[in-house]
Amino acid sequence: MPEEPRTARVRNRSLSRSPPRSGASLLPVLLPLAFLIVVAVAVGSWLQFTERQTLDTVHTVGSQAADRVDVEAGVQRVDAAARELALRVRVTPRGALGEEDGSAPVGDLRLQTSAQTLGDLEFTAHERVTIRDVQVAVTDGSISDYPFDTYKPDIEFWAQLDGKEVPVRVMFTNDDTLFSISATPVPSGPEAAGLALGLSRSGSLLVFTVFMMVVMWALAASVLIGAWYVATREEGLVWAALGWMAATLFALSALRNNAPGTPPIGCVLDWYAFLWAETVIALCLVTVVVTGVRTALRRAEE
């Protein structure tokens, strides 16, 4: 029998070999990817834990006397557009000032507040004390700086029982997840308690907003590159590219309107990213249409 050609033997030998396993080739890619995922989850967990600890912090200022009035003030919501802060106040008379474990005062109790707090609180003697909501005016800041806007309101409480001043202790907390609030004791009268508040956007809101700005610029750059490619190659009216650009133009508006805290038009978010990204995408869309129409007309004449 004739001897099998060399090329045929090589072909048969290569076909008899088992195909290489894809898992071995993907391993160098999967390991760094898994490591990055673990690092991202760990950093996110640490940031969430830190922010949760900040929200659970109780700032205490005022008298420690046995006979006093405890004021638990918690921020429910900060409305930067209306420049006000919703404060939920719970008053508890302690010691000889209260009865039934502090659920009612022994006399007519009047809780006076600072000038930035809209209204004082009054409680009738021997009647159950209820939780009240008060509004605090927010000063020294502008929402146009969103998401880097800061505010510095002050709150102060002092109490009178049957017209006589009594010691006050204030316990301040924050329940608004969109804001990070710092509290610093301020000098006040001997029977009063006051705090200087510093309001700024929370860490999670800052991260999310900065991510939105990066996405806006990335989408604008993508549309710019795509428009340059379509225009220089003289492809004519590429409807798929035009549809993608128009969809991106309107998608950025929806993304911007979903920013937490309802920022107004003309804030830092707009001037840093949104308005410029919309301008770039709109100009790219018009450019592609004009060059596409010119190319189509020229081809029709030829």
Buried (B, 14 or more C-beta within 10 A) or exposed (E): EEEEEEEEEEEEEEEEEEEEEEEEEEEEEEEEEEEEEEEEEEEEEEEEEEBEEBBEEEBBBBBEBEBBBBBBBBBEEBBBEEBBBBBBBBBBBBBEBBEEEBEBBBBBBBBBBBEBBEEEBEBEEEEEBEEBEBBBBBEEBEBBBBBEBBBBBBBBBBBBBEEEBBBBBBBBBBBBEBBBBBBEBBEBEEBBBBBBBBBBBBBBBBEBBBEBBEBBBEBBEBBBEBBEEBBEEEBBBBEEBBEBBEEBBEEBEEBBEEBBBEBEEEBBBBEBBBBBBBEBBBEBBEBBBEBBEEBEEEEEEE
